[in-house]
Amino acid sequence: MIADAKTQGASEYWLMGDIFLPGSGANDLVALLKELPITASVRGNWDDRVLEALDGQYGLEDPQEVQLLRMTQYLMERMDPATIVWLRSLPLLEKKEID
């Protein structure tokens, strides 16, 4: 998608959230995002789940919560802590006018 946007001459990019989960490659993704002229960014529901897991809002009784805790653990074992600070700084809503 990014390669296509570059081919089309995109001058700005919008980051619409759900950056890290599910999946791997968080550090590569963050490095790629830092190279782009992002003019709007929001935090997605998966991003919120990561932050909630880090803040201790999930337990070990619900299998879905256990899975989320494990995915977050996997992510944190590979991620720079500064990235979490950046993730927390993203708003949940951003308004943008387009011509």
N, C-alpha and C positions, 0 to 999 in steps of 0.2 A: 504494500500500500504506500509506504513512504517513497520507495523508488518510483512508483507511478506518479505520485504527487510532484516529485522533483522533475520528472520528465515533462510533466504538464506545466512546469514553471510556477508552482505554488509559492506565494510570497509570505504566507503565514499558515500556522498550523494550530489546531485546537486539540487539546488533550482532554478527552471526555471521561476519564476515570477508568477503573478496573485495570490498573496497571500491572499488578503483580500476580494475583491468583486467579485461577489455578494455573500452575505451570512453573517452569524454571527459567533461568536466563535473566533474572532481575537486574544484575549489574550491567550486562550488555545492553539491556533495554534503557536503563537510566543514562548510560553513556551516549546512546543514540539520540535520546530525547534532548539531552543538553546541547546537541549540535544543531537543533532545529529552532527556527524563529517562532516559538510558541507564543501566541498572543492571548490565549484563553485557556485556563486549566481548571478542572474540577476534580474532586475526589469521588470515586464511585463506590458502590455498595461493597464490592470485594475489598477495596482499600479500607473501608470502615471496619470490615470484619477482621482484617489484620490488626488494626489499631485496637479494636475491642479485645482481641485475644491477648495482645501485649499488655493491655491494661487490666487483665485478670477477670474479664467479664464472662468467661466460659469455664465450665467444669468438666469433670470426667464421667458424668452420669449419662449424658446423651452421646450416642455414637457419632452424630453429625458434628457436635462440638469437639469431640476428640479428634476427628479427622481435620477439622479446621485448625485446632491447636498444633497438630503434627505438621500440617502444611506451613503454618506460620513459623514453627521451629526450623523446618528445612530452609525456609526463606532467610531467617535471621542468621543461620549458620554461614550464609554466603553473602550477606548484604552489609554494606557500610552503614553504621549507625546514623550517619549524617543524612542518609536517604530517608530514614524514618522521620527525622526532624522536618525534612522537606515535605514528606507525605502529609504530616500533621498540619502543615501550613496551607495546604490546598483548600480552597473553599468548597462548600457543597453546592453552591449556586453561583453562576456568573452570567450576567446579562450582556448581550453583545448585539449591536445593531449592524445589519448588513444592508448594503446599498443594492 
